[in-house]
Amino acid sequence: ASSGMTSYANEYELLRSDIFVCKIAEELAKADSTEKTLSELKTTCKEIMKEILTLSDLEVSIHCQNKGNHCDNVSTELENIWKKVGKAKNKDLRPLIPPKFEEKPRKHIFITPQAVNYCIETFAIPAVTHKEHGILVILGELLSHSFLHREIREKGGAYGGGCKINPSGLLSFYSYRDPKLEETYLQYKNAGTYCASGAFTDQDIIDAKIVAFQKIDKPQDPAEEGVSYFTRKITEEQANIVRKQMLATTREDLMEAAKKYLINSKSSKVVCSMNELSSREELRKSGWTIPVSYTHLRAHETLRYLVCRLLLEKK
C-alpha cells in the first residue's frame, strides 16, 4: 500500500519484496532451455553491478565488536574491493538513477488461501525531520489505543489492528485476521473524524504519550541504531528533537494534524483477502482492483528489478 504514496516506499517495495522468487521460478519452469534463461540472468546481473558499483554512490556500513583483528580484517577486504572498483573504466560505471516517482494511490484486493482479511490503508505524512513528526507519532498511538483497538478488535472481531508511523513519512492503519472488509475501512475513515473532532479525553493523550515514549526509549541494539543512522541519518540529536515534539503535543495539535493529513487526504488501500470472497463484482464497482492471479502482483515489473531484489535477498 505504501509503495504508491512515497518514493522511498516504492523503491523499498521494488528492491526488497520476495514475491519475485515465485516469478523467477515460474519463468524457469516454463523455459525451453534453463541454461539459456540462467545465462540471460547472469548477463543482466553484470549490467546491474555496473550500475550499482559506482564509487560516488556506494556506501558501506559495518557493525562488529572491537575485539581482536576482526574489524581490521573486514576493513582490509573492503579496501581491496574499493580498489578493484576504482580500476574500472569510467565508461563502464554509470550512476544509478532511480525512476521518477509518481504518486499512485492504490485500491487492490489480493485473493489468498486464507479464511480472514488483512486490511491496510496508508497515508503520506512528513518524515522524521519535519517539525510535526513528533505530533504524528502521538496521533498514531492515540488512534491505536483509543479508537482502532475498540472498533476493529473488540467490536469488529479482528485479531488485532492499529496505526503505525514510519520515520520515512508514512502513516498506516492495519488489521489482521479480520472477518470484515468494507466495515474496517469505514472505521479507518471514522478514526480521522474521531481525532479531528477532539472526541478523545486528556487521559487518552497521556496514555498515548506513555506508550510512545516506551517504544522510542526502549533499549536499542547497537546495530539497529547504526542502521537507522546509515539509512535515514537519524542521529541522537534528531531523536531528541522528536522527543521534545512528542512531549509538547497538545489536544489542538492532534486535532489539526488529523484534519491536515487524514481528512480528505489521498491514501492507498490494499487487502489480502479470503479465497472465497463474496460480492467481487460489487467491490469492483466501488473501485477495488482484484488481480486475476497471484503472479499478477509483479506483472508490471521488469527483470532488472527482479534481479536487484534477488541480489539483495542473497545477502
GIBELZI-V40441 format. One record per backbone hydrogen bond with DSSP energy under -0.5 kcal/mol. NH is the residue of the N-H (numbers start at 1). CO is the residue of the C=O. Records with the same first field share a line. If there is no record, write none. Layout:
BEGIN
NH=CO + CO
END
This chain:
BEGIN
4=1
5=2
6=2
10=6
11=7
12=8
13=9
14=10
15=11
16=12
17=13
21=18
22=19
23=19
24=20
25=21
26=22
27=23
28=24
29=25
30=26
31=27
37=33
38=34
39=35
40=36
41=37
42=38
43=39
44=40
45=41
46=42
47=43
48=44
49=45
50=46
51=47
52=48
53=49
54=52
55=53
57=54
58=54
67=65
70=67
73=69
74=70
75=71
76=72
77=73
78=74
79=75
80=76
81=77
82=78
83=79
84=80
85=81
86=82
87=83
88=84 + 85
92=89
93=89 + 90
94=50 + 92
97=95
98=96
104=4
108=269
109=289
110=271
111=109
112=110 + 273
114=112
117=178
118=272
119=175
120=270
121=173
122=268
123=171
125=169
128=167
130=127
133=130
136=132
137=133
138=134
139=135
140=136
141=137
142=138
143=139
144=140
145=141
146=142
147=143
148=143
149=144
151=147
152=148
153=148 + 149
154=149
155=150
156=151
157=153
158=152
159=176 + 177
160=176
162=174
164=172
166=170
169=166
170=166
171=123
172=164
173=121
174=162
175=119
176=160
178=117
179=177
185=181
186=182
187=183
188=184
189=185
190=186
191=187
192=188
193=189
194=190
195=191
196=192
197=193
198=195
199=194
205=201
206=202
207=203
208=204
209=205
210=206
211=207
212=208
213=209
214=210
215=211
216=212
217=213
218=215
225=221
226=222
227=223
228=224
229=225
230=226
231=227
232=228
233=229
234=228
235=233
239=235
240=236
241=237
242=238
243=239
244=240
245=241
246=242
247=243
248=244
249=245 + 246
254=250
255=251
256=252
257=253
258=254
259=255
260=256
261=257
262=258
263=258
264=262
265=262
268=122
269=106
270=120
271=108
272=118
273=110 + 271
275=114
277=274 + 275
283=279
284=280
285=281
286=282
287=284
288=283
289=107
290=288
291=109 + 289
296=293
297=294
298=295
299=296
301=298
306=302
307=303
308=304
309=305
310=306
311=307
312=308
313=309
314=310
315=311 + 312
END
